[in-house]
Structure formats: C-alpha cells, structure tokens
Amino acid sequence: MILSDRFLKQAAGQGLRVREYAPPRGGSVQCTVSADDDVLVGRLTADLSSMKRLDLSICNSEGAEQFRLADIPFSPAAGSILFEQPIQYAKGAPSETMIARLLTFDQAGAESLVGDYTFIHTRTIPGPAAW
C-alpha cells in the first residue's frame, strides 16, 4: 500500500510504532522488525517532478518481479514514495532480500527505471518463520 507522510504522522501521534527504512536509490539497507512494531514503511526517494505515472515493482533477490502496484498515487513535489510492507508478513518472514523498483513511462508507453531500492531483511523475532 502507498501511504502519505500525513498518515505516518497521524499513526505515530495515535501511539502506533512506525518503523521506516530509506535505502538510497541504487543502494540497500539492513532492516528488521520487532514484535512491538505496528507499521513498516520503505521510503523510496527520487526526483518525481517530471513523472506522470509510476509503478512500483516488488522483486525477489534475483530481480524477478513478484507483484506490481500499477499507476500508484504520488505527488511530483514530494521527492519520495512511502510503501507499506504488511507488518504481519514482516514479523513472520524468514531473512530475505526484497528489491523495490520505481518505474515510469514515456508518452509512447515505454517503461524506464527510476530507481532500485534493496531491503535486506533479517528475522529477529524468535520462533520459526511462518512463510
């Protein structure tokens, strides 16, 4: 799900524990969650000022697309996309790597890469992985 900064501020203001990771474009970040976390967000920064449409592609560690969010909502002036990873999945997931790709399209419909963002998740919650 795509979120707004306003939503994150409201969630934190209501006492929800928000965990946010922001890998640099083309880079990676080590990440995990705790049992107390309520919301997990990846911040994908890029110059969005000239974009008309964005897709978010979620890929496995080999770069194979697992699913895509097409034509996601965004503000060209925002400079980032906030992607919520389901917290229940992250809490139960084994250690794994996920690549988020922002993609845009020209007027002819040709796809081009805006940026790759790699999340290297380490399982820290005790017990067997549920997935």
Beta strands, then each sheet from edge to edge (+ up, - down):
strand 1: 2-3
strand 2: 18-21
strand 3: 28-31
strand 4: 39-45
strand 5: 54-59
strand 6: 65-69
strand 7: 80-85
strand 8: 96-105
strand 9: 111-121
sheet 1: 1+ 7- 4+ 2+
sheet 2: 3+ 9+ 8- 5+ 6-
end
